[in-house]
Amino acid sequence: MGWPNQSRAGLRGRGALLVLAVVAVLPLPAGAQTRGMERRQERRRAATEQYPDLSWRLQNPLARILVLPTSAEYRKGGGPFGEGEVFSIRFAPRVPFVLNEDWHVISKTDLAWVSQDEIAVGEQEGLSDLIQTFFFSPDRSIAWDLYWGAGPSFVLPTASDDFLGTEKFSMGPTFAVFRQREDWTAGLTLSHVWSVAGPDGVPDVSLSRVEPVVAYTAPTSTTIALGAELTYDWENEIWRGPLTFRVSQLTLIRERPIQWGVGLEYYAMDDDDNEHDWGAFLQFSFPLESPRWGGR
């Protein structure tokens, strides 16, 4: 059942931003503000004391942590008239598996529910393609606190609408290297996928992805990160993707650790008329205890 006279994607995107803005700026009585701030600071102190390295390790996709990240994302711009809107809920669970005393493998799954308007023809809503990546990584650093991981990446054509996916089964290699020292994290993830199966009348896929990131984690378990999520489309010879800025905080909810964060995206590539202009996101990461909680 549709929404009368309004774009569903526009309503949801604007509604999500409106709720976040109202919560952020709505004034509270001075006493309530003080009590609320004291409770938040106490939860943050408790999280830092109980899990001193957790927020730092959550920045490393090669760390042996079972974590369930979920994010709500809004993007503005793009489409044939530059008025497109996209709202999505993304799930990206990261699950570690121990292979032996020296190696482990990290499974990362990425799937989104997407609602978009004026990006293609009319409105679309449904599942995106599923991206499944495996990183085989040694338990020990190679030198200078450098950790690396490599493995295959697969794109499964699970999109429920032709405009929300590629309609192709694609695969290729992925590689990541990260260095963590003291309060800093720096890393780079590279991947490439080619289409290997799918309908003949659908364009082939040949995409390279580059994801650099630099993050600082303060003693209060607050993390500030700068990065990018850039994709090069070899079939159309076009760069796409945003520069990102994110602030996240580790805290406790019902005695369980949770990291929440907010971020902004800026799409600096100007060689694609259909590229978004900007975006915003709200993210929650739920780390679950594992047998190697205190390890890397």
Disulfide bonds with the S-S distance in Angstrom:
none
